[in-house]
């Protein structure tokens, strides 16, 4: 992985998402919660139920289930050139939201529905990325 | 305000995709491609350009488009966003505008120079919502990858074996072989399908749409006006849409609930049911969408479309012909626009060697974040 190229690809840190990125550095997956209580990911400017802009960052459990995954054989991003083929997973967090991510040390036999937990990979002094690993039942 | 009027598609035009594809070094202009299609569609309809009082464009912008096409002052004009689901939406908008008298003759014009500009439908510059940036940091990009996610889950939920998509890919090529303007006219075997390289595993090369240059245009007007034109009118007997939008293209129910809603409405409004269709033109940027569409629109039982799509059943001379021009993996990738042309041509009896016998009713289906369907009937 070309981390220098990857860093350029990351969503820029803004007031709207700073809590999330600070969480990744602290080893915590955080979700935005507005007054409806519905957690949302990624950041959005208002609560989708009430349209109120106020929110707080809440720590998620870090647990998720594997909805599905692909293995990307096509090269689209220079940062991923030496990773092809690479795995991308679509996971549902225990709190409800879905996110794209990848799996660390995936088992040979992977199956939809497998339980996962979050792990963080620091890629620079001020950036870490959430990934997931399969939890042995 | 006049009463609600009935609407027909009276003109279709599209470029010769195969001929365009043969030149690997072309640098074509999308507006020129759309203009060629419009000229062909007007000729097809037997109408003059100055009779057009509505213009809807996609992948070319209305402002420059109106200038290039020489339609500077239509009563209605707009550009729909560039994604493929908009072809069905454009037809719906045109139908609504004509029904309510906002315009009498609407040209829908699409031009795509994807091959010329080396479009990848993914990677850097494939701008989107904030979600796109979060997905990209994992290397996730391109609609095919999102459909691949869905298909793997579908296969898991319904016990689908590897290779189940082969009949769809084979069918597209078989139909394209009979289509003189198709890009991919060589038939493929199941062995070739299975041996083809993965793009976004579980999807293979033959599951993917072509990237090519082309233009498509459709002319819609009232059924009343259509009856005075030379060709058999193709009436839009029903059309409906339902969105199923999340941050992701990936739909965790494979667009099923939206499809069922649209299906119920088009079947009720048109008076035709799934068994009445003489052919289906299904949006197939990737082969799994054919399965999702067949199930969503009650052509196949839930979770069983992969068994339903036998080579015999969906063939041109089968029980329910699907994508008779070759679809997006065989004819061209005109993001659903070409499927509308094919539906009209089948109903008119203009499909040549790939003609479906006695085709009077055709259904367009697009299962996507905006699911649309139309039932088209020869008058």
Boltz contact constraints between the chains, C-beta under 6 A:
constraints:
  - contact:
      token1: [A, 9]
      token2: [B, 136]
      max_distance: 6.0
  - contact:
      token1: [A, 9]
      token2: [B, 137]
      max_distance: 6.0
  - contact:
      token1: [A, 10]
      token2: [B, 137]
      max_distance: 6.0
  - contact:
      token1: [A, 11]
      token2: [B, 133]
      max_distance: 6.0
  - contact:
      token1: [A, 11]
      token2: [B, 134]
      max_distance: 6.0
  - contact:
      token1: [A, 42]
      token2: [B, 130]
      max_distance: 6.0
  - contact:
      token1: [A, 42]
      token2: [B, 131]
      max_distance: 6.0
  - contact:
      token1: [A, 42]
      token2: [B, 134]
      max_distance: 6.0
  - contact:
      token1: [A, 68]
      token2: [B, 149]
      max_distance: 6.0
  - contact:
      token1: [A, 68]
      token2: [B, 152]
      max_distance: 6.0
  - contact:
      token1: [A, 68]
      token2: [B, 153]
      max_distance: 6.0
  - contact:
      token1: [A, 70]
      token2: [B, 145]
      max_distance: 6.0
  - contact:
      token1: [A, 70]
      token2: [B, 148]
      max_distance: 6.0
  - contact:
      token1: [A, 70]
      token2: [B, 149]
      max_distance: 6.0
  - contact:
      token1: [A, 70]
      token2: [B, 200]
      max_distance: 6.0
  - contact:
      token1: [A, 70]
      token2: [B, 201]
      max_distance: 6.0
  - contact:
      token1: [A, 71]
      token2: [B, 201]
      max_distance: 6.0
  - contact:
      token1: [A, 72]
      token2: [B, 139]
      max_distance: 6.0
  - contact:
      token1: [A, 72]
      token2: [B, 200]
      max_distance: 6.0
  - contact:
      token1: [A, 73]
      token2: [B, 198]
      max_distance: 6.0
  - contact:
      token1: [A, 73]
      token2: [B, 199]
      max_distance: 6.0
  - contact:
      token1: [A, 74]
      token2: [B, 199]
      max_distance: 6.0
  - contact:
      token1: [A, 76]
      token2: [B, 122]
      max_distance: 6.0
  - contact:
      token1: [A, 76]
      token2: [B, 123]
      max_distance: 6.0
  - contact:
      token1: [A, 76]
      token2: [B, 141]
      max_distance: 6.0
  - contact:
      token1: [A, 77]
      token2: [B, 123]
      max_distance: 6.0
  - contact:
      token1: [A, 77]
      token2: [B, 139]
      max_distance: 6.0
  - contact:
      token1: [A, 80]
      token2: [B, 139]
      max_distance: 6.0
  - contact:
      token1: [A, 86]
      token2: [B, 139]
      max_distance: 6.0
  - contact:
      token1: [A, 88]
      token2: [B, 138]
      max_distance: 6.0
  - contact:
      token1: [A, 88]
      token2: [B, 140]
      max_distance: 6.0
  - contact:
      token1: [A, 90]
      token2: [B, 149]
      max_distance: 6.0
  - contact:
      token1: [A, 90]
      token2: [B, 250]
      max_distance: 6.0
  - contact:
      token1: [A, 100]
      token2: [B, 135]
      max_distance: 6.0
  - contact:
      token1: [A, 100]
      token2: [B, 138]
      max_distance: 6.0
  - contact:
      token1: [A, 100]
      token2: [B, 140]
      max_distance: 6.0
  - contact:
      token1: [A, 101]
      token2: [B, 138]
      max_distance: 6.0
  - contact:
      token1: [A, 102]
      token2: [B, 138]
      max_distance: 6.0
  - contact:
      token1: [A, 112]
      token2: [B, 153]
      max_distance: 6.0
  - contact:
      token1: [A, 112]
      token2: [B, 156]
      max_distance: 6.0
